[in-house]
Amino acid sequence: MMLHASPVRAVQKRSLLSRRRAQFVGALIAGALLPYLLRTIFWPGTGDEDTSLNALAGNAAAVVLALWVRMSVEKPIRGCGRAPSTCRSPRGATWA
């Protein structure tokens, strides 16, 4: 009796924009760094003030918190990677 394994599916390459690291860096640039740079360009002398630095830190913290919450909600199902109704795992799928 020969055992036949199912063929390995080709690994799909995801685009750079669909990767979480790229989304994180883009969100930090657009949400924290860009407003800080625009503030320092259009209002000279405000780049080193405490209010501008506090706004930069607050915006960066908000972006990190929002993406952390989003990633914790969007975790895939362990052992399946698909929706629970379509997962037919012999051991049963559990939410991550």
C-alpha positions as CSV (number, residue, x, y, z in Angstrom):
1,M,0.0,0.0,0.0
2,M,1.4,3.4,-1.0
3,L,0.7,6.5,0.8
4,H,0.0,9.5,-1.4
5,A,0.2,13.0,0.1
6,S,-1.8,15.7,-1.4
7,P,0.3,18.1,-3.6
8,V,1.6,21.2,-2.0
9,R,-0.2,24.3,-3.0
10,A,1.9,27.1,-4.4
11,V,2.5,29.7,-1.9
12,Q,0.8,32.9,-2.9
13,K,3.0,36.0,-2.5
14,R,1.2,38.8,-0.9
15,S,1.8,42.3,-2.1
16,L,3.8,44.7,0.0
17,L,0.8,46.8,0.9
18,S,-1.1,43.8,2.3
19,R,1.7,43.0,4.8
20,R,1.1,44.1,8.4
21,R,4.6,45.6,8.7
22,A,4.1,47.9,5.7
23,Q,0.6,48.9,7.0
24,F,2.1,49.7,10.4
25,V,4.9,51.8,9.0
26,G,2.5,53.6,6.6
27,A,0.1,54.4,9.4
28,L,2.9,55.7,11.6
29,I,4.1,58.0,8.8
30,A,0.6,59.2,7.8
31,G,-0.8,59.4,11.3
32,A,2.1,60.7,13.4
33,L,5.1,61.9,11.4
34,L,3.3,63.7,8.5
35,P,1.2,66.0,10.8
36,Y,4.4,66.8,12.8
37,L,6.4,67.6,9.7
38,L,3.6,69.8,8.3
39,R,3.3,71.6,11.6
40,T,7.0,72.4,11.6
41,I,7.1,73.4,7.9
42,F,4.1,75.8,8.0
43,W,4.7,77.1,11.5
44,P,8.5,77.6,11.9
45,G,9.9,77.3,15.4
46,T,7.2,74.9,16.6
47,G,9.1,71.7,16.0
48,D,10.9,71.6,19.3
49,E,8.0,72.9,21.5
50,D,6.6,70.6,24.1
51,T,3.1,70.7,22.5
52,S,4.4,69.5,19.1
53,L,6.4,66.7,20.7
54,N,3.5,65.7,22.9
55,A,1.2,65.6,19.8
56,L,3.8,63.5,17.9
57,A,4.1,61.0,20.8
58,G,0.3,60.9,21.3
59,N,-0.4,60.3,17.6
60,A,2.2,57.6,17.5
61,A,0.8,55.9,20.6
62,A,-2.7,56.1,19.1
63,V,-1.6,54.5,15.9
64,V,0.3,51.7,17.7
65,L,-2.8,51.1,20.0
66,A,-5.2,51.0,17.1
67,L,-3.1,48.6,15.0
68,W,-2.5,46.4,18.1
69,V,-6.3,46.1,18.7
70,R,-6.9,45.5,15.1
71,M,-4.4,42.7,14.9
72,S,-5.7,41.1,18.1
73,V,-9.2,41.0,16.7
74,E,-8.2,39.7,13.2
75,K,-6.3,36.6,14.4
76,P,-7.1,33.5,12.3
77,I,-8.5,30.3,13.6
78,R,-5.8,27.9,14.9
79,G,-5.3,24.9,12.7
80,C,-7.6,26.0,9.9
81,G,-7.0,29.6,8.7
82,R,-10.6,29.8,7.3
83,A,-14.0,30.7,8.6
84,P,-15.4,28.3,11.3
85,S,-18.2,27.1,9.1
86,T,-15.8,26.0,6.4
87,C,-13.2,24.4,8.6
88,R,-13.3,20.7,8.8
89,S,-10.4,20.0,11.2
90,P,-10.4,16.5,12.7
91,R,-9.3,17.9,16.1
92,G,-11.7,20.8,15.9
93,A,-10.8,24.4,15.3
94,T,-10.5,26.8,18.2
95,W,-10.6,30.6,18.1
96,A,-7.1,32.1,18.7
